[in-house]
Amino acid sequence: MNRVKELRKQRNMTQEELGKVLDIQKAAISKYENGRAEPSTDVLKKMSAFFGVSIDYLLGNSSDPSQESGGYYSDPEVAQMAEELRTDPDKRILFDATKDLSKDDIDTVLKIIEGLKAREKE
């Protein structure tokens, strides 16, 4: 699972940070990266979604990192918004919830959050 290490380093993340995102322990990330353990299907799905690559790419079965058509997001515009949500720590909580939402739904949720934040500052 050297690809996990490569992808993690490309994002300048520690094993602990990736573990938090995937809701697993740092030790598990270390074991995956060193080939001492294999991630579960659920963890592979989370990694695939987080890094925006196919599970086959993570497993070394493909040299093409792109997700197959019909991957985690059915709408490319939503996938792009999810990437933006993923990179903003204040919006990260929405990352997993966005896979089944439309762009308009996501815009509505963001407006609600912005309104709540503005109200808190008053």
Helices and strands as residue ranges (DSSP letters): H 2-10, H 15-22, H 26-33, H 41-51, H 55-59, H 76-87, G 92-94, G 96-100, H 103-121
